[in-house]
Amino acid sequence: MTTLLVANRGEIARRIFRTAKRMGIRTVAVYSDADAGLPFVREADASIRIGPAPASESYLAIDRVIAAAREAKADLVHPGYGFLAERPEFASAVDAAGMRFVGPPRNVLAALGDKGEAKAIAERARVPILPGYRGLDQSDEAFVFGARSVGYPVMIKPVAGGGGIGMQTVRAESQLRDALARARRIAASAFGDERLLLERLVERPRHIEVQLLADEHGNVVTVGDRDCTLQRRHQKVVEESPSYVAEAARTRMAAAALAVAKEAGYRNAGTVEFVVEDQNGFYFLEVNARLQVEHPVTEMVYGVDLVEQQLRIALGERLDIEPKRHGRQCAVEARIYAEDPAAGFLPSTGRLVHVRWPERPGVRVDAGYEEGNTVTRHYDPLLAKVIAHGGDRRVALGALAKALDETEVLGARTNIRFLRALIGRLNEQEVRVDTDFIEREIARLIPEAGPAPDEAYAVAAAAKVTEARNRRDPWTGSGPWRIGEGAATTVSLREGRHERAVRLAGTGPYSYAGHQVAAVDEPHRWLVDGSYGAAAASDGVVWTTVGGQVWELETTPREPEIERTAGALVAAPMPGLVIAAQAVADRRVRRGDLLFVVEAMKMELRVEAPADGRVTRVLASVGQQVERGQRLAEFEADPV
């Protein structure tokens, strides 16, 4: 029996296992200590621990992954996406160990992983590229000259890596040197390579990618295209297939993708990405030499299992498909992240106390987490992808909207409500999107959250009462009551500074403030006034969702206010690694001056001076791991 080891985690590992099991292939998972309890570990036929939580000591440790593959007697190693997926040295190590790498050869990964070399390949294939600078001279002066020759605005990109990490938009020469320093810092941290390139920025473009499959016998085919225009900070949020560009442009991009693949000697699955300036003009961006996060939309529209094709190609088989669009004419995917849109999309962590994924015809969910799992700070905050298809784009968007309405995740903050608003906006007529669409619409997509309504308090209190009963406490097992009043109990709940004593009447259903809440035959689920559903579950905080909005209600009393003093502190916005420290003791700063940069979950978070004043003491240094709220510096604000 063929044995496949997946050198990845979460939803992508589960997705690859699903196809492999259908093909009769034995599956092996590798996992870090942080992931030991996740579903992908138990769903594999075998699982092997490869190290502690930090990715550098587990998923990025080539020697440990290869040792696990040898132990498992693996025939195939699939890298998934992210981590080692596009590392030439990993492909070499797999080959040297006598196994087959499910991806392009080492030389192809090396060439296409260098954005400058990839552009040179596109030029040789006569595919249009954006004007810019990608020279060996990496001095600031070389980039200043390059930007002047191209004209502002420009985009700075790391030569290595992908996923939009490190990209910087520069609109004036006064911003260029700071942008170069920031891009080099991120590139060195993320990819171990601080080389950069510069190219002309296309204003309000579309982002289109063409799916490729290529075998070792010289056969190359395209499997449609995808529109990945809806992005935030260069990270894709919603993707769809097919793209809605003119047919003539679609045909030319497919031909260009084939030309690039043949020029590069490509093999296995990958995508060629283009930036579309208008309905006719497009430019080569890069090649993603791996399976893409958004591959399910292509699978749903074209009926091709891309992972199956990857495995067959790796086993030496010839491509034997003629992709044709099925009756499912459109598919749309939304990425669900553990992040807080109201706080600038800061990543969120925590134990998932309640999870409910949609189950309806025409909807697919690729999830990496289930109820009870913990989202840690160590990896990408992607929780799941919800994908819907339909006979046309409007039907698919409608199906996705309904699926998101049925999606509930409590225990970590998520972008679900933001996605609902975004899909609703796309359903409106005459909406034209580009890569800046989300940034322009952000205020509309993240409405200000009001205080928790009576219904939320009622559901949260009912959940706490039920939880107490389920502990089989003899004093609460029969339910609360008062002589002459019937069953009733009071639960103290707090939202921020506002505390409320919620007095529930009844033993279930419960009544409060004119609303009735009743448990349904599903854990954590409640009906409010006999109609719309709600959910609540606690983990120190009672996480409650009613009408699609989530509230976090505390059950502990508010701590007394600490008297304000002239002193202040600067704290880490979330757990992460300090990658820059500009703060200097006894130096004066202005409000907004950069003091530290903390890297967490692929994000670079600025920590700025809270006011005009003076840094009195520096408490953190570059390379230090910090927790959320940890003091980075002490600060003395100027008198008001």
C-alpha positions in Angstrom: 0.0 0.0 0.0 1.2 3.5 -0.8 1.9 5.7 2.2 1.5 9.5 2.2 2.9 11.8 4.8 1.4 15.3 4.9 3.9 17.8 6.1 1.3 20.3 7.2 -1.6 20.8 9.7 -5.2 21.8 10.1 -7.7 22.0 7.4 -5.3 21.4 4.5 -4.0 18.2 6.1 -7.6 17.0 6.6 -8.5 17.8 3.1 -5.5 15.9 1.6 -6.3 12.9 3.9 -9.8 12.8 2.6 -8.7 12.3 -1.0 -5.9 9.9 -0.1 -8.2 7.6 1.9 -10.6 7.5 -1.1 -7.7 6.4 -3.3 -6.7 3.7 -0.9 -3.5 5.5 0.3 -2.3 5.1 3.9 -2.0 8.5 5.6 0.4 9.9 8.1 0.1 13.1 10.1 3.0 15.1 11.7 2.1 17.4 14.6 3.6 19.8 17.1 2.7 19.9 20.8 0.3 22.8 20.2 -1.7 20.7 17.7 -1.8 17.3 19.5 -5.6 17.6 20.1 -6.6 18.8 16.6 -8.8 16.7 14.3 -6.2 16.1 11.6 -4.0 14.2 14.0 -6.6 11.6 14.9 -8.0 11.3 11.3 -4.7 10.1 9.9 -3.9 6.4 9.9 -0.8 7.2 11.9 0.5 10.3 13.5 4.0 11.3 14.6 5.1 14.2 16.9 7.8 16.3 15.4 8.5 18.9 18.0 7.3 21.8 20.3 4.8 24.5 19.3 7.2 27.0 17.5 7.0 26.3 13.8 10.8 26.6 13.5 11.1 23.6 15.8 8.4 21.5 14.2 6.7 22.1 10.9 9.7 24.1 9.5 12.3 21.7 10.8 13.2 19.7 7.6 15.3 17.2 9.4 12.4 16.3 11.8 9.9 16.0 9.0 12.2 13.7 7.0 12.9 11.6 10.1 9.2 11.2 10.6 8.7 10.3 6.9 11.4 7.6 7.2 9.8 6.3 10.4 6.5 6.1 8.6 8.1 4.4 5.6 6.4 7.1 3.4 6.4 6.8 -0.4 5.0 10.3 -0.9 5.4 13.6 1.0 2.7 16.3 0.4 3.7 19.8 1.7 0.2 21.3 1.6 0.6 25.1 1.4 2.6 27.4 3.7 5.5 26.2 5.9 7.8 24.1 3.6 5.6 23.9 0.5 7.8 26.1 -1.7 11.2 25.4 -0.2 13.6 23.9 -2.7 15.7 22.4 0.0 12.7 20.5 1.3 12.0 19.0 -2.1 15.7 18.0 -2.3 15.6 16.4 1.1 12.5 14.4 0.2 14.1 13.2 -3.1 17.4 12.4 -1.3 15.5 10.2 1.2 14.1 8.1 -1.6 10.6 9.5 -1.5 8.5 11.4 -4.0 7.7 15.1 -3.4 4.1 16.0 -4.2 5.0 19.2 -6.0 7.4 20.8 -8.5 11.1 19.7 -8.7 13.7 21.6 -6.7 15.0 23.6 -9.6 11.5 24.8 -10.6 10.8 25.8 -6.9 14.1 27.7 -6.8 13.4 29.6 -10.0 9.8 30.5 -9.3 10.4 31.2 -5.7 12.6 34.1 -6.7 10.2 36.8 -7.9 12.9 38.4 -10.1 13.7 35.1 -11.8 10.0 34.3 -12.2 9.5 37.6 -14.0 12.5 36.8 -16.2 10.8 33.4 -17.1 7.6 35.3 -18.0 9.5 37.7 -20.2 11.1 34.8 -22.1 7.6 33.3 -22.5 6.5 36.7 -24.0 4.1 37.3 -21.1 3.6 41.0 -20.1 5.2 42.1 -16.8 4.9 45.3 -14.8 7.8 47.8 -15.2 10.1 48.0 -12.1 13.4 47.3 -10.6 14.7 43.8 -9.6 18.5 44.4 -9.7 21.3 42.9 -7.7 22.1 46.3 -6.1 19.9 46.3 -3.0 20.9 49.7 -1.7 18.3 52.3 -0.9 19.8 54.5 -3.6 19.2 51.9 -6.3 15.5 51.7 -5.3 15.2 55.5 -5.2 16.5 55.6 -8.8 14.3 52.7 -9.8 11.2 54.3 -8.3 11.9 57.6 -10.1 12.3 55.9 -13.4 9.0 53.9 -13.0 7.0 56.7 -11.3 5.0 56.7 -8.2 3.1 55.0 -6.7 5.2 51.8 -6.5 5.0 48.5 -4.7 7.9 47.0 -2.7 7.9 43.2 -2.5 10.2 40.6 -1.0 11.9 38.5 -3.6 11.4 35.3 -1.7 8.1 34.0 -0.2 4.6 34.9 -1.0 1.1 35.4 0.5 1.5 39.2 0.4 3.8 39.1 3.4 6.1 42.2 3.5 4.5 44.0 0.5 4.6 47.8 0.9 2.8 50.5 -1.1 4.8 53.7 -1.5 3.1 56.8 -2.9 5.9 59.3 -2.5 9.7 59.3 -2.3 9.6 60.6 1.3 8.0 57.2 2.3 10.4 55.0 0.4 13.3 54.4 2.8 11.0 53.6 5.7 9.0 51.2 3.5 12.3 49.5 2.4 13.4 49.0 6.0 10.0 47.6 7.0 9.9 45.2 4.0 13.5 44.0 4.6 12.7 43.4 8.3 9.6 41.3 7.5 11.3 39.5 4.6 14.2 38.5 6.8 12.0 37.3 9.6 9.5 35.4 7.4 11.7 34.0 4.6 15.3 34.4 5.8 16.0 36.6 2.7 15.8 40.4 2.8 16.1 40.9 -0.9 13.4 43.2 -2.5 12.1 44.2 -5.8 10.1 47.2 -7.0 7.3 47.5 -9.5 4.8 50.0 -10.7 1.6 49.9 -8.6 -1.6 49.3 -10.6 -4.3 51.3 -9.0 -7.6 49.5 -8.3 -6.6 46.3 -10.1 -8.3 42.9 -10.2 -6.3 39.8 -9.1 -6.9 36.7 -11.3 -5.1 33.4 -11.1 -5.1 30.5 -13.5 -5.0 26.9 -12.2 -2.4 24.6 -13.8 -1.7 20.9 -13.8 1.4 19.5 -15.4 2.8 15.9 -15.5 6.3 14.6 -16.0 5.5 13.6 -19.6 5.2 17.1 -20.8 1.4 17.5 -20.6 0.1 20.8 -19.2 -3.5 21.9 -18.8 -5.3 24.8 -17.3 -8.3 24.2 -15.0 -10.2 27.4 -15.3 -9.4 30.6 -13.3 -10.2 32.2 -10.0 -11.0 35.8 -9.0 -9.0 36.6 -5.8 -9.6 40.4 -5.9 -11.2 40.7 -2.5 -8.2 41.2 -0.2 -7.2 42.9 3.0 -3.5 43.8 3.5 -2.7 41.7 0.5 -4.3 38.7 2.1 -7.2 37.0 0.2 -10.6 37.0 2.0 -13.2 35.8 -0.6 -12.4 34.0 -3.8 -14.6 32.7 -6.6 -14.5 30.7 -9.8 -14.7 31.5 -12.6 -13.4 35.1 -12.6 -15.7 37.6 -14.1 -13.4 39.1 -16.8 -14.0 39.4 -20.5 -13.8 36.0 -22.3 -11.0 37.3 -24.6 -8.9 38.3 -21.6 -9.7 34.9 -20.0 -8.4 33.1 -23.0 -5.3 35.2 -23.3 -4.4 34.6 -19.6 -4.9 30.9 -19.9 -2.5 30.9 -22.9 0.0 33.0 -20.9 -0.2 30.7 -17.9 0.6 27.7 -20.2 3.5 29.5 -21.8 5.0 30.4 -18.3 4.6 26.8 -17.1 6.3 25.3 -20.2 9.1 27.8 -20.1 9.7 27.0 -16.4 9.5 23.2 -16.9 6.6 23.1 -14.4 5.3 19.9 -12.8 2.3 19.1 -10.5 -0.3 21.6 -9.5 0.2 25.4 -9.3 -1.2 28.8 -10.2 -0.1 31.6 -12.4 -1.2 34.9 -11.0 -2.0 38.1 -12.9 -2.9 41.6 -12.1 -5.7 42.9 -14.4 -5.6 46.7 -15.0 -8.8 46.8 -17.1 -10.9 44.3 -19.1 -8.1 43.8 -21.6 -4.8 44.6 -20.0 -3.1 42.1 -17.6 0.4 41.6 -16.2 2.2 38.6 -14.8 2.6 38.7 -11.0 4.0 35.4 -9.8 3.6 31.6 -9.8 2.4 29.9 -6.7 4.1 26.5 -7.0 1.8 24.6 -4.7 -1.9 23.9 -4.0 -3.8 27.1 -3.1 -6.0 27.8 -0.1 -8.8 28.7 -2.5 -8.6 25.5 -4.7 -12.1 24.2 -3.6 -13.9 26.8 -5.8 -12.2 25.3 -8.9 -13.0 21.8 -7.8 -16.7 22.6 -7.3 -17.0 24.3 -10.7 -15.0 21.9 -12.8 -15.5 18.6 -10.9 -11.8 17.9 -10.8 -10.2 16.7 -7.5 -6.9 18.7 -7.6 -5.3 16.7 -4.8 -6.0 13.5 -6.6 -4.3 14.8 -9.7 -1.4 16.0 -7.6 -0.9 12.5 -6.2 -1.3 10.8 -9.6 1.3 13.1 -11.1 3.7 12.4 -8.2 3.2 8.7 -8.8 4.3 9.2 -12.5 0.9 8.9 -14.1 -0.1 10.8 -17.2 -2.7 13.6 -17.1 -6.0 12.2 -18.4 -8.5 15.0 -17.9 -10.3 17.5 -20.1 -11.6 20.1 -17.6 -15.0 21.5 -18.5 -17.2 23.7 -16.6 -20.1 21.8 -15.0 -23.7 22.8 -14.4 -22.4 24.4 -11.2 -21.4 27.6 -13.0 -20.0 29.5 -10.0 -18.5 28.8 -6.6 -17.5 31.3 -3.9 -15.3 30.8 -0.9 -15.1 32.8 2.4 -12.2 32.3 4.8 -13.1 32.3 8.5 -10.3 33.6 10.6 -9.8 33.9 14.4 -9.4 37.6 14.4 -11.1 40.7 15.7 -12.2 43.1 12.9 -13.2 45.8 15.4 -9.6 45.9 16.7 -8.0 46.2 13.2 -8.2 42.5 12.5 -5.9 41.5 15.3 -5.5 37.7 15.5 -7.5 36.1 18.3 -6.7 33.0 20.4 -8.7 30.8 22.8 -10.5 27.6 23.3 -13.5 27.2 21.0 -16.4 26.5 23.4 -19.0 26.2 20.7 -18.6 25.5 17.0 -21.4 24.9 14.4 -20.5 24.6 10.8 -23.3 24.8 8.1 -24.7 21.6 6.7 -26.7 22.3 3.5 -26.8 21.1 -0.1 -24.3 22.9 -2.3 -22.1 24.0 0.6 -18.7 22.6 1.5 -16.8 23.3 4.7 -13.0 22.7 4.9 -12.4 23.2 8.7 -9.3 22.6 10.7 -10.9 23.1 14.1 -13.8 21.6 16.0 -15.5 22.4 19.3 -13.2 22.1 22.2 -10.0 22.8 20.2 -7.7 25.7 21.1 -6.5 28.4 18.7 -2.9 29.3 19.6 -0.7 32.2 18.7 1.8 29.9 16.9 0.2 29.5 13.4 -2.0 31.2 10.8 -5.4 32.1 12.3 -7.4 30.4 9.5 -10.2 28.3 11.1 -12.1 27.1 8.1 -13.3 27.8 4.6 -17.0 27.9 3.7 -17.6 27.3 0.0 -20.9 27.5 -1.9 -21.8 26.9 -5.5 -24.8 27.7 -7.7 -26.0 28.1 -11.3 -24.7 31.6 -11.5 -22.8 34.1 -9.3 -25.8 35.6 -7.6 -27.1 32.1 -6.6 -23.7 31.1 -5.3 -23.4 34.3 -3.3 -26.9 33.8 -1.9 -26.1 30.2 -0.9 -22.9 31.4 0.8 -24.8 34.1 2.7 -27.2 31.5 4.1 -24.3 29.2 5.0 -22.5 32.0 6.9 -25.8 32.8 8.7 -25.7 29.2 10.0 -22.0 29.3 11.1 -21.3 29.9 14.8 -17.9 30.0 16.5 -17.6 31.0 20.1 -14.5 31.2 22.3 -12.3 33.3 20.0 -13.2 36.4 18.1 -13.8 35.8 14.4 -14.5 37.6 11.2 -17.8 35.9 10.5 -20.0 39.0 11.0 -17.6 40.9 8.7 -17.9 38.2 6.0 -21.7 38.3 6.2 -21.6 42.0 5.6 -19.1 41.6 2.8 -21.1 39.0 1.0 -24.3 41.1 1.4 -22.5 44.0 -0.2 -21.4 41.8 -3.1 -25.0 40.8 -3.7 -26.0 44.4 -4.4 -26.3 45.4 -8.0 -23.7 47.5 -9.8 -20.9 46.7 -7.2 -17.5 46.9 -8.8 -14.6 45.4 -6.9 -10.9 45.8 -6.9 -8.1 45.0 -4.4 -8.8 48.1 -2.4 -12.6 47.5 -2.2 -12.5 46.2 1.4 -10.4 49.1 2.7 -12.7 51.6 1.1 -15.8 49.9 2.5 -14.4 49.0 5.9 -16.6 51.4 8.0 -19.7 49.9 6.3 -18.5 46.3 6.7 -17.6 46.7 10.4 -20.6 48.6 12.0 -20.1 49.8 15.5 -21.3 47.2 18.0 -23.9 48.3 20.4 -24.4 47.0 23.9 -25.7 43.5 24.4 -29.6 43.4 24.2 -31.9 41.8 26.7 -32.1 38.7 24.6 -28.3 38.1 24.9 -28.4 38.5 28.7 -31.4 36.1 28.9 -29.6 33.4 26.8 -26.3 33.9 28.7 -28.0 33.6 32.1 -30.0 30.6 31.0 -26.7 28.9 29.8 -25.1 29.6 33.2 -28.0 28.2 35.1 -28.1 25.1 32.9 -24.3 24.7 33.3 -24.7 24.8 37.1 -27.4 22.1 37.0 -25.3 19.9 34.8 -22.6 19.8 37.5 -25.2 17.8 39.6 -24.8 20.1 42.5 -27.4 19.0 45.0 -28.2 22.5 45.9 -28.9 23.6 42.3 -30.1 20.3 40.8 -33.7 21.0 41.4 -33.5 24.6 40.2 -33.8 27.9 42.0 -37.1 28.9 43.7 -38.6 31.3 46.2 -41.7 30.7 48.4 -44.7 32.3 46.9 -42.8 33.3 43.8 -42.0 30.0 42.0 -38.8 29.1 40.4 -36.4 32.0 39.7 -32.7 32.8 40.0 -30.4 35.7 39.5 -27.2 35.6 37.5 -24.8 38.5 37.6 -23.4 39.4 34.2 -21.0 42.2 33.1 -20.2 43.7 29.7 -17.2 46.0 30.1 -18.0 48.4 32.9 -21.7 47.7 32.9 -23.0 45.1 35.3 -26.5 43.6 35.3 -28.4 41.3 37.6 -30.4 39.0 35.3 -33.4 37.4 37.2 -34.6 34.4 35.3 -38.1 33.1 35.9 -38.9 29.4 35.5 -36.9 26.2 35.3 -36.7 26.1 31.5 -38.0 27.6 29.4 -36.9 30.8 31.1 -38.3 34.3 31.0 -36.5 37.6 31.3 -37.4 41.2 30.3 -40.4 40.0 28.3 -38.4 37.3 26.3 -38.6 33.6 26.6 -35.6 31.4 26.0 -35.8 27.6 25.6 -33.2 25.0 25.1 -33.2 23.0 21.8 -32.0 19.5 21.2 -28.4 20.6 20.4 -25.7 21.6 22.8 -25.4 25.3 23.6 -28.3 26.1 21.3 -31.4 28.2 22.4 -34.6 29.5 20.8 -35.5 33.1 21.6 -39.3 33.8 21.7 -39.9 30.6 19.8 -38.2 31.7 16.6 -34.6 32.7 15.7 -31.8 30.6 17.1 -29.1 31.7 19.6 -26.2 30.0 21.3 -24.1 30.5 24.5 -21.2 28.6 26.1 -18.8 29.7 28.8 -15.1 29.4 29.5 -14.7 32.0 32.2 -16.6 34.3 29.8 -20.1 33.5 28.6 -19.8 33.8 24.8 -23.3 34.5 23.4 -24.6 34.9 19.9 -28.0 36.2 19.0 -29.1 37.3 15.6 -25.6 36.8 14.2 -23.8 39.1 16.6 -21.5 37.8 19.4 -21.1 39.3 22.9 -18.7 38.4 25.7 -20.3 38.6 29.1 -18.2 38.3 32.2 -19.5 36.5 35.3 -16.9 37.9 37.7 -17.2 41.4 39.4 -15.3 44.2 37.8 -12.0 45.0 39.5 -11.8 48.4 41.2 -10.4 51.2 39.2 -6.7 51.8 39.9 -6.1 55.5 40.6 -4.5 57.2 37.5 -1.0 58.5 37.8 1.3 60.4 35.6 3.0 57.2 34.7 1.9 54.9 31.9 3.0 51.7 30.2 3.3 50.5 26.7 1.9 46.9 26.3 2.0 44.2 23.6 -1.3 44.1 21.7 -1.2 40.3 21.5 1.2 37.4 22.0 4.1 37.6 19.6 7.8 38.2 18.9 9.4 41.6 19.2 11.1 42.1 15.8 12.0 45.8 16.3 12.6 48.1 19.3 12.9 51.8 18.6 12.2 52.8 22.2 15.1 54.3 24.1 15.1 55.2 27.8 15.0 58.9 28.6 14.2 59.9 25.0 11.3 62.2 24.3 8.7 61.0 21.8 5.5 62.4 20.1 2.2 60.6 20.1 2.1 58.0 17.4 5.9 57.5 17.2 6.9 53.9 16.7 8.3 52.3 19.8 8.1 48.5 19.0 7.0 46.1 16.3 5.5 42.8 17.4 5.1 40.0 14.9 2.3 37.5 15.4 0.3 35.2 13.1 1.9 36.6 9.9 1.1 40.2 11.0 3.4 43.0 11.9 1.8 45.0 14.8 3.0 48.6 15.5 3.2 49.7 19.2 3.2 53.5 19.3 3.6 56.1 21.9 0.2 56.7 23.5 0.9 60.5 23.9 3.6 63.1 23.8 6.0 62.3 26.6 9.1 60.4 27.6 10.0 56.7 27.7 11.3 56.1 31.2 12.3 52.5 31.0 12.6 49.9 28.2 11.5 46.4 29.2 11.6 44.4 26.0 14.2 43.7 23.4 14.4 42.3 19.8 13.9 38.5 19.7 11.9 38.4 22.9 8.6 36.5 23.0 5.9 38.5 24.7 2.3 37.8 25.9 -0.7 40.0 25.3 -0.7 42.9 27.7 2.9 42.4 28.7 4.7 45.6 29.5 7.2 46.6 26.8 8.2 50.0 28.2 7.2 52.4 30.9 6.1 55.8 29.7 5.5 59.2 31.3 3.1 61.4 29.5 3.4 65.2 29.4 1.0 67.1 31.7 -2.2 68.0 29.9 
